[in-house]
């Protein structure tokens, strides 16, 4: 071992289980043991028999590559248009994978998995916000206080809830599981113990109170087929009675042994599922009408069929095909990916954005300049509605509102955002309050800053981008200094050949044909044919093309099968060598000898 590497190898072996430290420096640059080990582990995935030797060998390569890359930076190759374009293109391709804070994603993933393990039976009371939000809030608070006094939830729902279905279901909206309801509803429900009700939950439409009516182990998803007789809009009782009788007659045919699939294709009005014999997409709890779910989840075994039942859509007959149990292993990669995809398109992503906002505001940091919001609203009105500004208002379009590290955000940036977002999106053309709009503007700016400077906040992303950029620079300097010059300079190539040709001599060798045969029997047949007429080896081999591969080339003696210690001679035919593991066989026909 070269003793100059002993201290470095010792540092690396220690660093595997300790904090990172500087491994070596070159010029003004330093490489940490953590940085080196990341590269080593990525390019040496298989366990090494001698880890010390493996690290030492890789360290030589790594140091040489770092020196070449540093030289590429010194020459300004990182400013070349093709390098910049390639780095920008990769950044745009992968950045979305890093736009959620990893710690938040892991927390949300764990939370979603835990919630997916149980279903909750939910009661619901809804009070519409209406035009008088104060009165609505008072009514919702009064109901909440009654619940605190242990009054009956179902009676209060039937009496006061403004959910139209509450008069019938007394607030019972059935079972839910993770991702069934909006995230803030789900949080309130899963925070309530069985028998308890939630706090008041505010939504855009009004106020909500939920009750945990009971819990069970998650039932997973069901595979089922259905026959549905749709109730035409505006139908009277006579039509409904006729459909009910028809559904009953179909049910009797099913019970008598008629093929459910054929009946669904012929009679079901659910034309999407009828095509497939009534086969429905897999579904979990909380996806359909509570009446539908009450009936289908009551099916106790595969093959069981519901009696005809009515929902707002029509009359249904459902046959349970099978159950898909919920995944109970938190390490299941496929289920993790499924949950992660649902989180990314769910309201949960907002939680990650809030974490990112506070992280950037703290680390960048965000510094507000000394301006009065009253003056900002005034100049905004003057630009939007041509209203005059007071003489004491010194704000201008170029005035800085706040800074993020070395980035300044001006009133002009605010105005451009406010122009696009000043009205509510509900079609009422109502102006949004400026404080609300400014808060949204600030969040957008911070999030865009995070995106534009992600390398400063995410180590994994920074490492990936640096690795890609350095790889391109390494290729560029090798292209410029080695490969292009080698291709263009024939005299240098000849000189290189003459200098190194002694290192690359053939060992004792022979021109030969090696025959690779599918099995021992084929090898014996071909061997006998060539032995009788060697010059026709190609004809014999081609006739067995599906079972024989012939490779004619120059081979060193050690490569010739079954030569053993025999001295090869022109015209020699070696005996077949059988591979005991798969019964394939090979032998050689020697054409010319190179003994030197």
C-alpha positions as CSV (number, residue, x, y, z in Angstrom):
1,X,0.0,0.0,0.0
2,X,1.2,3.5,-0.8
3,X,1.7,4.9,2.7
4,X,0.6,8.5,1.7
5,X,-3.0,7.2,1.5
6,X,-2.9,5.6,5.0
7,X,-4.2,8.7,6.9
8,X,-6.9,9.4,4.3
9,X,-8.1,5.8,4.3
10,X,-8.2,5.9,8.1
11,X,-10.3,9.1,8.0
12,X,-12.7,7.5,5.6
13,X,-13.2,4.3,7.5
14,X,-13.9,6.4,10.6
15,X,-16.2,8.8,8.8
16,X,-18.5,6.0,7.7
17,X,-19.9,6.0,11.2
18,X,-19.2,9.6,12.3
19,X,-19.9,13.1,11.3
20,X,-18.4,14.5,8.0
21,X,-15.0,16.1,8.0
22,X,-12.6,17.5,5.4
23,X,-10.9,14.6,3.5
24,X,-8.6,16.5,1.2
25,X,-8.1,20.0,-0.3
26,X,-6.9,21.1,-3.7
27,X,-6.1,24.8,-4.1
28,X,-8.9,26.7,-2.4
29,X,-11.3,23.8,-2.7
30,X,-12.1,21.2,0.0
31,X,-13.8,17.8,-0.3
32,X,-15.5,16.3,2.8
33,X,-15.6,12.7,3.6
34,X,-19.4,12.8,3.3
35,X,-19.1,14.1,-0.3
36,X,-16.6,11.4,-1.2
37,X,-18.5,8.6,0.4
38,X,-21.7,9.6,-1.4
39,X,-19.9,9.2,-4.7
40,X,-18.1,6.0,-3.6
41,X,-21.4,4.3,-2.4
42,X,-23.2,5.3,-5.6
43,X,-20.6,3.8,-7.9
44,X,-19.7,0.8,-5.8
45,X,-23.1,-0.8,-5.0
46,X,-21.7,-4.3,-4.4
47,X,-20.0,-5.0,-1.1
48,X,-16.2,-5.1,-1.5
49,X,-14.1,-8.0,-0.2
50,X,-11.4,-5.5,0.9
51,X,-13.1,-2.2,1.6
52,X,-9.9,-0.4,2.4
53,X,-8.4,-1.4,-0.9
54,X,-11.6,-0.5,-2.7
55,X,-11.8,2.9,-1.2
56,X,-8.1,3.6,-1.9
57,X,-8.5,2.6,-5.6
58,X,-11.6,4.8,-6.0
59,X,-10.0,7.7,-4.2
60,X,-7.3,7.8,-6.9
61,X,-10.0,8.1,-9.6
62,X,-12.0,10.6,-7.6
63,X,-9.1,12.9,-7.0
64,X,-8.1,12.9,-10.7
65,X,-11.7,13.6,-11.7
66,X,-12.0,16.5,-9.2
67,X,-8.8,18.1,-10.6
68,X,-10.1,17.8,-14.2
69,X,-13.4,19.3,-13.2
70,X,-11.7,22.2,-11.4
71,X,-9.6,22.9,-14.5
72,X,-12.8,23.0,-16.5
73,X,-14.2,25.7,-14.2
74,X,-10.9,27.6,-14.4
75,X,-11.3,27.6,-18.2
76,X,-14.8,28.9,-18.0
77,X,-16.4,25.8,-19.5
78,X,-19.3,26.2,-17.0
79,X,-20.3,29.3,-19.0
80,X,-20.6,27.5,-22.3
81,X,-24.2,27.7,-23.7
82,X,-24.5,24.0,-24.2
83,X,-23.5,23.3,-20.6
84,X,-25.9,25.9,-19.2
85,X,-28.8,24.7,-21.4
86,X,-28.3,21.0,-20.3
87,X,-28.2,22.0,-16.6
88,X,-31.3,24.2,-17.0
89,X,-33.2,21.5,-18.8
90,X,-32.4,18.9,-16.1
91,X,-33.4,21.4,-13.4
92,X,-36.7,21.9,-15.0
93,X,-37.3,18.2,-15.4
94,X,-36.6,17.2,-11.8
95,X,-37.4,20.2,-9.7
96,X,-41.1,19.3,-9.1
97,X,-39.9,16.2,-7.2
98,X,-38.3,18.5,-4.6
99,X,-40.9,21.2,-4.3
100,X,-42.3,19.7,-1.1
101,X,-40.4,19.7,2.1
102,X,-39.1,16.1,2.7
103,X,-39.8,16.2,6.4
104,X,-43.4,17.4,5.9
105,X,-43.9,14.7,3.2
106,X,-42.7,12.0,5.6
107,X,-45.0,13.3,8.3
108,X,-48.0,13.4,6.0
109,X,-47.1,10.0,4.6
110,X,-47.0,8.5,8.1
111,X,-50.3,10.2,9.0
112,X,-52.1,9.1,5.9
113,X,-50.9,5.5,6.5
114,X,-52.1,5.5,10.1
115,X,-55.5,6.9,9.1
116,X,-55.9,4.4,6.3
117,X,-55.9,1.6,8.9
118,X,-59.3,2.5,10.3
119,X,-62.7,3.7,9.1
120,X,-64.8,6.2,11.1
121,X,-68.7,6.3,11.1
122,X,-69.5,10.1,10.9
123,X,-72.3,12.3,12.0
124,X,-72.6,15.8,10.5
125,X,-74.4,19.1,11.3
126,X,-74.1,21.9,8.8
127,X,-75.1,25.6,9.1
128,X,-74.9,27.6,6.0
129,X,-72.9,30.9,6.1
130,X,-75.6,32.6,4.0
131,X,-75.6,36.4,3.8
132,X,-75.5,37.0,7.6
133,X,-72.4,35.3,8.7
134,X,-72.7,36.6,12.3
135,X,-76.1,35.1,12.7
136,X,-74.9,31.8,11.1
137,X,-72.0,31.7,13.5
138,X,-74.3,32.3,16.5
139,X,-76.6,29.5,15.4
140,X,-73.7,27.1,15.0
141,X,-72.3,28.1,18.4
142,X,-75.7,27.6,20.0
143,X,-75.8,24.0,18.6
144,X,-72.3,23.4,19.7
145,X,-73.1,24.5,23.2
146,X,-76.1,22.2,23.3
147,X,-73.8,19.3,22.3
148,X,-71.5,20.3,25.1
149,X,-74.6,19.9,27.4
150,X,-74.9,16.3,26.1
151,X,-78.0,16.9,24.0
152,X,-78.6,14.2,21.3
153,X,-76.6,14.8,18.2
154,X,-79.1,13.0,15.8
155,X,-82.0,15.1,17.1
156,X,-80.1,18.4,16.7
157,X,-79.0,17.4,13.2
158,X,-82.6,16.5,12.2
159,X,-83.9,19.8,13.7
160,X,-81.2,22.3,12.8
161,X,-78.8,21.0,10.1
162,X,-79.1,22.7,6.7
163,X,-77.8,19.6,4.9
164,X,-81.0,18.6,3.0
165,X,-80.4,14.9,3.7
166,X,-80.3,15.5,7.5
167,X,-84.1,15.4,7.8
168,X,-83.9,11.7,6.6
169,X,-80.5,10.5,7.9
170,X,-80.4,12.6,11.1
171,X,-76.9,13.7,10.2
172,X,-75.5,10.2,9.6
173,X,-73.3,10.5,6.5
174,X,-71.9,7.0,6.8
175,X,-68.3,5.7,7.0
176,X,-65.2,7.6,5.8
177,X,-61.5,6.9,5.6
178,X,-58.4,8.8,4.7
179,X,-58.8,11.0,1.6
180,X,-62.6,10.7,1.6
181,X,-63.3,14.2,2.8
182,X,-61.4,17.5,2.5
183,X,-58.2,17.5,4.7
184,X,-59.4,20.0,7.3
185,X,-62.7,18.0,7.7
186,X,-60.6,14.8,8.0
187,X,-58.4,16.3,10.7
188,X,-61.4,17.3,12.8
189,X,-62.9,13.8,12.5
190,X,-59.8,11.8,13.2
191,X,-59.0,14.0,16.2
192,X,-62.4,13.0,17.8
193,X,-62.6,9.9,19.8
194,X,-65.6,7.5,19.4
195,X,-68.7,9.1,20.8
196,X,-67.2,12.6,20.8
197,X,-68.0,15.5,18.5
198,X,-65.5,17.9,16.9
199,X,-65.1,21.6,17.4
200,X,-66.7,24.1,15.0
201,X,-65.1,23.8,11.6
202,X,-65.3,26.7,9.2
203,X,-65.5,26.3,5.4
204,X,-66.3,28.6,2.6
205,X,-69.9,27.5,2.6
206,X,-70.6,27.6,6.4
207,X,-70.0,25.9,9.7
208,X,-69.7,22.1,10.4
209,X,-69.8,19.9,13.5
210,X,-68.8,16.3,13.1
211,X,-69.3,13.4,15.5
212,X,-67.3,10.1,15.6
213,X,-70.2,7.6,15.8
214,X,-67.8,4.6,15.9
215,X,-64.6,3.1,14.5
216,X,-63.6,-0.2,12.8
217,X,-60.6,-1.7,11.2
218,X,-60.4,-0.4,7.6
219,X,-62.3,-2.7,5.3
220,X,-60.2,-1.8,2.3
221,X,-61.7,-1.9,-1.2
222,X,-64.4,-4.0,-2.8
223,X,-64.6,-5.5,-6.3
224,X,-68.3,-5.8,-7.3
225,X,-70.8,-6.0,-10.2
226,X,-74.1,-4.1,-10.3
227,X,-77.3,-4.0,-12.2
228,X,-78.9,-0.5,-12.0
229,X,-82.3,0.6,-13.2
230,X,-82.1,4.4,-13.4
231,X,-85.0,6.6,-12.4
232,X,-85.7,9.1,-15.2
233,X,-85.8,12.7,-14.1
234,X,-89.2,13.9,-13.1
235,X,-90.6,10.4,-12.8
236,X,-93.8,9.8,-10.8
237,X,-94.6,7.1,-8.3
238,X,-96.1,4.9,-11.0
239,X,-92.8,4.8,-12.9
240,X,-90.8,4.1,-9.7
241,X,-93.2,1.3,-8.8
242,X,-92.8,-0.2,-12.2
243,X,-88.9,0.0,-11.9
244,X,-89.1,-1.5,-8.4
245,X,-91.1,-4.5,-9.7
246,X,-88.7,-5.0,-12.6
247,X,-85.7,-4.9,-10.2
248,X,-87.4,-7.5,-8.1
249,X,-88.0,-9.8,-11.0
250,X,-84.3,-9.5,-12.1
251,X,-83.2,-10.2,-8.5
252,X,-85.3,-13.4,-8.5
253,X,-83.6,-14.5,-11.8
254,X,-80.2,-14.0,-10.2
255,X,-81.3,-16.0,-7.2
256,X,-82.6,-18.7,-9.5
257,X,-79.1,-19.1,-11.1
258,X,-79.2,-16.7,-14.1
259,X,-75.8,-15.3,-15.1
260,X,-75.4,-11.9,-13.3
261,X,-72.9,-10.7,-15.9
262,X,-75.3,-11.4,-18.9
263,X,-78.2,-9.8,-17.1
264,X,-76.1,-6.7,-16.4
265,X,-75.1,-6.4,-20.1
266,X,-78.7,-6.8,-21.2
267,X,-80.7,-4.9,-18.6
268,X,-78.6,-2.4,-16.6
269,X,-79.0,1.3,-17.3
270,X,-75.6,2.1,-16.0
271,X,-74.1,2.0,-19.5
272,X,-70.5,2.4,-18.3
273,X,-70.5,-0.8,-16.2
274,X,-73.1,-2.7,-18.3
275,X,-70.5,-3.0,-21.1
276,X,-68.2,-5.0,-18.8
277,X,-71.0,-7.1,-17.3
278,X,-71.7,-4.7,-14.5
279,X,-68.1,-4.7,-13.3
280,X,-67.4,-1.6,-11.2
281,X,-64.0,0.0,-10.5
282,X,-62.6,-1.0,-7.1
283,X,-64.1,1.3,-4.4
284,X,-63.6,2.0,-0.8
285,X,-65.8,3.6,1.9
286,X,-67.1,7.1,1.4
287,X,-67.1,7.1,-2.4
288,X,-70.8,6.6,-3.0
289,X,-74.2,7.4,-1.7
290,X,-74.6,6.4,2.0
291,X,-77.6,4.2,1.2
292,X,-75.6,2.4,-1.6
293,X,-72.7,1.9,0.8
294,X,-74.9,0.7,3.6
295,X,-76.2,-2.1,1.4
296,X,-73.0,-3.2,-0.4
297,X,-70.8,-3.2,2.7
298,X,-73.3,-5.4,4.4
299,X,-72.5,-8.2,2.0
300,X,-70.7,-10.8,4.1
301,X,-68.9,-12.9,1.6
302,X,-67.8,-13.1,-2.1
303,X,-70.7,-14.0,-4.4
304,X,-73.3,-12.5,-2.1
305,X,-76.0,-10.3,-3.7
306,X,-78.0,-7.5,-2.3
307,X,-81.8,-7.3,-2.6
308,X,-82.9,-4.4,-4.8
309,X,-82.5,-1.1,-3.0
310,X,-83.2,2.5,-4.0
311,X,-80.9,5.5,-4.1
312,X,-81.3,8.9,-5.7
313,X,-79.9,7.4,-8.9
314,X,-82.3,4.4,-9.2
315,X,-82.7,0.8,-8.1
316,X,-79.5,-1.3,-7.6
317,X,-78.7,-5.0,-7.3
318,X,-75.0,-5.5,-6.4
319,X,-73.0,-8.7,-6.3
320,X,-69.7,-8.8,-4.3
321,X,-66.9,-10.3,-6.3
322,X,-64.0,-10.0,-3.9
323,X,-62.3,-7.8,-1.2
324,X,-59.0,-6.0,-1.5
325,X,-57.7,-5.7,2.0
326,X,-56.0,-2.4,3.1
327,X,-52.2,-2.7,3.1
328,X,-51.1,-3.0,6.7
329,X,-47.3,-3.0,6.1
330,X,-45.9,0.6,6.4
331,X,-42.8,-0.4,4.4
332,X,-44.8,-1.5,1.3
333,X,-43.3,0.6,-1.4
334,X,-46.2,0.4,-3.9
335,X,-48.6,1.6,-1.2
336,X,-46.3,4.4,-0.1
337,X,-46.1,5.6,-3.7
338,X,-49.9,5.4,-3.9
339,X,-50.3,7.5,-0.8
340,X,-47.6,9.9,-1.9
341,X,-49.4,10.6,-5.2
342,X,-52.7,11.2,-3.3
343,X,-51.0,13.6,-0.9
344,X,-49.5,15.6,-3.8
345,X,-53.0,16.2,-5.4
346,X,-54.7,16.7,-2.0
347,X,-55.1,19.8,0.2
348,X,-52.3,18.4,2.3
349,X,-49.8,19.9,-0.1
350,X,-50.6,23.3,1.4
351,X,-49.2,22.2,4.7
352,X,-45.9,21.6,2.9
353,X,-46.0,25.0,1.3
354,X,-46.5,26.6,4.7
355,X,-43.5,24.8,6.1
356,X,-41.4,26.0,3.1
357,X,-42.7,29.6,3.6
358,X,-41.6,29.7,7.2
359,X,-38.3,28.0,6.4
360,X,-37.4,30.6,3.7
361,X,-38.6,33.6,5.8
362,X,-36.4,32.4,8.6
363,X,-33.3,31.5,6.6
364,X,-33.3,34.0,3.7
365,X,-34.6,36.0,5.7
366,X,-37.6,38.2,4.7
367,X,-37.0,41.8,5.7
368,X,-39.9,44.3,5.4
369,X,-38.9,47.9,4.6
370,X,-40.3,50.9,6.5
371,X,-43.6,51.7,4.6
372,X,-47.1,52.2,5.7
373,X,-49.8,49.8,4.4
374,X,-52.2,52.7,4.2
375,X,-49.8,54.4,1.7
376,X,-49.5,51.2,-0.3
377,X,-53.3,50.8,-0.6
378,X,-53.5,54.4,-1.7
379,X,-50.9,54.1,-4.5
380,X,-52.5,50.8,-5.5
381,X,-55.9,52.6,-5.9
382,X,-54.2,55.4,-7.8
383,X,-52.8,52.9,-10.3
384,X,-55.9,50.8,-10.6
385,X,-58.7,53.3,-10.3
386,X,-56.9,56.6,-11.0
387,X,-57.6,57.9,-7.6
388,X,-55.4,60.8,-6.3
389,X,-52.7,60.1,-3.7
390,X,-51.9,62.4,-0.7
391,X,-49.0,64.7,-0.9
392,X,-47.1,62.9,1.9
393,X,-47.2,59.6,0.0
394,X,-43.6,59.1,-1.2
395,X,-44.1,55.5,-2.5
396,X,-43.3,54.8,-6.1
397,X,-43.4,51.8,-8.4
398,X,-39.7,51.1,-7.8
399,X,-40.0,51.4,-4.0
400,X,-38.8,48.1,-2.3
401,X,-41.5,46.4,-0.1
402,X,-39.3,43.7,1.3
403,X,-36.1,41.7,0.6
404,X,-35.2,38.1,0.6
405,X,-31.4,37.8,1.0
406,X,-30.2,39.8,-2.1
407,X,-33.5,39.8,-3.9
408,X,-35.7,43.0,-3.7
409,X,-39.4,42.9,-4.2
410,X,-40.9,46.2,-5.3
411,X,-44.3,47.9,-5.5
412,X,-44.2,47.2,-9.3
413,X,-44.0,43.4,-8.5
414,X,-47.0,43.8,-6.2
415,X,-49.0,45.8,-8.8
416,X,-48.4,43.2,-11.5
417,X,-49.6,40.4,-9.1
418,X,-52.6,42.4,-7.9
419,X,-53.8,43.2,-11.4
420,X,-54.1,39.5,-12.1
421,X,-55.6,38.4,-8.8
422,X,-57.6,41.4,-7.4
423,X,-61.0,39.9,-8.0
424,X,-62.6,36.8,-6.5
425,X,-62.9,33.8,-8.8
426,X,-66.5,33.0,-8.0
427,X,-67.8,35.0,-10.9
428,X,-69.2,37.9,-8.7
429,X,-66.5,40.4,-9.8
430,X,-66.0,41.2,-6.1
431,X,-62.7,42.9,-5.2
432,X,-60.6,41.0,-2.7
433,X,-59.3,42.9,0.4
434,X,-55.8,44.2,-0.1
435,X,-54.4,42.7,3.1
436,X,-55.6,39.2,1.9
437,X,-54.1,39.8,-1.5
438,X,-50.8,41.1,0.0
439,X,-50.5,38.0,2.1
440,X,-51.0,35.8,-0.9
441,X,-48.5,37.8,-2.9
442,X,-45.9,37.5,-0.2
443,X,-46.4,33.7,0.0
444,X,-46.1,33.4,-3.8
445,X,-42.9,35.5,-3.9
446,X,-41.4,33.4,-1.1
447,X,-42.3,30.1,-2.8
448,X,-40.9,31.3,-6.1
449,X,-37.7,32.4,-4.3
450,X,-37.5,28.9,-2.9
451,X,-37.9,27.4,-6.3
452,X,-35.3,29.6,-7.9
453,X,-32.8,29.0,-5.1
454,X,-33.6,25.4,-4.2
455,X,-29.9,24.5,-4.1
456,X,-29.6,26.7,-1.0
457,X,-32.4,24.8,0.9
458,X,-32.2,21.2,-0.3
459,X,-29.0,19.3,0.0
460,X,-30.2,16.3,-2.0
461,X,-31.2,18.5,-4.9
462,X,-28.0,20.5,-4.7
463,X,-26.0,17.3,-4.8
464,X,-27.9,16.0,-7.9
465,X,-27.5,19.2,-9.8
466,X,-23.7,19.5,-8.9
467,X,-23.1,15.9,-9.9
468,X,-24.8,16.5,-13.3
469,X,-23.0,19.7,-14.0
470,X,-19.6,18.3,-12.9
471,X,-20.2,15.3,-15.1
472,X,-20.9,17.5,-18.1
473,X,-17.7,19.5,-17.4
474,X,-15.6,16.4,-17.0
475,X,-16.9,15.2,-20.4
476,X,-16.3,18.6,-22.0
477,X,-12.7,18.9,-20.8
478,X,-11.9,15.3,-21.9
479,X,-13.5,16.1,-25.2
480,X,-11.5,19.2,-25.7
481,X,-8.2,18.0,-24.4
482,X,-8.1,14.3,-25.2
483,X,-10.6,12.9,-27.6
484,X,-10.8,15.7,-30.2
485,X,-7.0,16.0,-30.3
486,X,-6.6,12.3,-30.6
487,X,-8.9,12.1,-33.5
488,X,-7.3,15.0,-35.3
489,X,-3.6,14.2,-34.7
490,X,-2.6,11.0,-36.5
491,X,1.1,11.4,-35.8
492,X,0.3,11.6,-32.0
493,X,-1.8,8.4,-32.4
494,X,1.1,6.6,-34.1
495,X,3.5,7.8,-31.4
496,X,1.1,6.6,-28.7
497,X,0.9,3.2,-30.4
498,X,4.6,2.8,-30.8
499,X,5.2,3.8,-27.1
500,X,2.6,1.3,-25.7
501,X,2.5,-1.6,-28.2
502,X,4.8,-3.7,-26.1
503,X,2.2,-3.7,-23.4
504,X,-0.5,-5.3,-25.6
505,X,1.0,-8.4,-27.2
506,X,-1.0,-11.5,-28.0
507,X,-0.1,-14.6,-25.9
508,X,0.2,-17.9,-27.8
509,X,-2.9,-17.9,-30.0
510,X,-4.6,-19.5,-33.0
511,X,-7.2,-18.8,-35.7
512,X,-10.0,-21.1,-34.8
513,X,-13.7,-21.7,-34.9
514,X,-15.5,-22.4,-31.6
515,X,-18.8,-24.1,-31.8
516,X,-21.4,-23.5,-29.0
517,X,-24.0,-26.3,-29.0
518,X,-27.4,-26.5,-27.3
519,X,-26.6,-29.8,-25.7
520,X,-24.2,-32.7,-25.7
521,X,-26.0,-34.7,-28.4
522,X,-25.9,-31.9,-30.9
523,X,-22.2,-31.4,-30.2
524,X,-21.5,-35.1,-30.8
525,X,-23.3,-35.1,-34.2
526,X,-21.6,-31.9,-35.4
527,X,-18.2,-33.0,-34.1
528,X,-18.4,-36.3,-36.1
529,X,-19.5,-34.4,-39.3
530,X,-16.6,-31.9,-39.1
531,X,-14.2,-34.7,-38.2
532,X,-15.0,-36.4,-41.5
533,X,-15.0,-33.3,-43.7
534,X,-13.4,-30.3,-41.9
535,X,-13.6,-27.9,-44.8
536,X,-17.4,-28.1,-44.7
537,X,-17.7,-26.9,-41.1
538,X,-19.8,-23.9,-42.1
539,X,-22.3,-26.0,-44.1
540,X,-22.7,-28.4,-41.1
541,X,-23.0,-25.6,-38.6
542,X,-25.6,-23.6,-40.7
543,X,-27.7,-26.8,-41.0
544,X,-28.0,-26.7,-37.2
545,X,-28.4,-22.9,-36.9
546,X,-31.1,-23.1,-34.2
547,X,-29.0,-25.2,-32.0
548,X,-25.4,-24.1,-32.8
549,X,-23.5,-20.8,-32.8
550,X,-20.1,-20.7,-34.5
551,X,-17.6,-18.0,-33.6
552,X,-14.6,-17.7,-35.9
553,X,-11.8,-15.4,-34.6
554,X,-8.3,-15.3,-33.2
555,X,-8.2,-16.8,-29.7
556,X,-5.4,-17.2,-27.2
557,X,-4.8,-20.9,-26.3
558,X,-6.4,-20.5,-22.9
559,X,-9.7,-19.5,-24.6
560,X,-9.9,-22.7,-26.6
561,X,-12.3,-25.2,-25.0
562,X,-10.9,-28.6,-23.9
563,X,-7.4,-27.9,-25.2
564,X,-6.0,-28.5,-21.7
565,X,-2.3,-29.1,-21.9
566,X,-2.2,-30.3,-25.5
567,X,-0.2,-28.3,-28.1
568,X,-2.6,-27.1,-30.8
569,X,-2.0,-27.8,-34.4
570,X,-3.6,-26.6,-37.6
571,X,-6.5,-29.0,-38.5
572,X,-7.0,-30.1,-34.8
573,X,-10.5,-30.7,-33.5
574,X,-10.9,-30.6,-29.7
575,X,-13.4,-32.9,-28.0
576,X,-16.7,-31.4,-26.8
577,X,-16.6,-29.8,-23.4
578,X,-19.9,-30.2,-21.6
579,X,-21.2,-27.6,-19.1
580,X,-22.6,-29.6,-16.2
581,X,-25.0,-26.9,-15.1
582,X,-27.1,-26.7,-18.3
583,X,-25.7,-29.5,-20.5
584,X,-24.5,-27.1,-23.2
585,X,-21.3,-28.1,-25.0
586,X,-18.5,-26.5,-27.0
587,X,-15.5,-27.5,-29.0
588,X,-13.0,-25.9,-31.4
589,X,-11.6,-26.4,-34.9
590,X,-8.1,-24.9,-35.2
591,X,-7.1,-23.4,-38.5
592,X,-3.8,-21.6,-37.9
593,X,-1.3,-21.4,-35.0
594,X,0.6,-18.4,-33.7
595,X,3.1,-19.9,-31.3
596,X,5.1,-16.7,-30.5
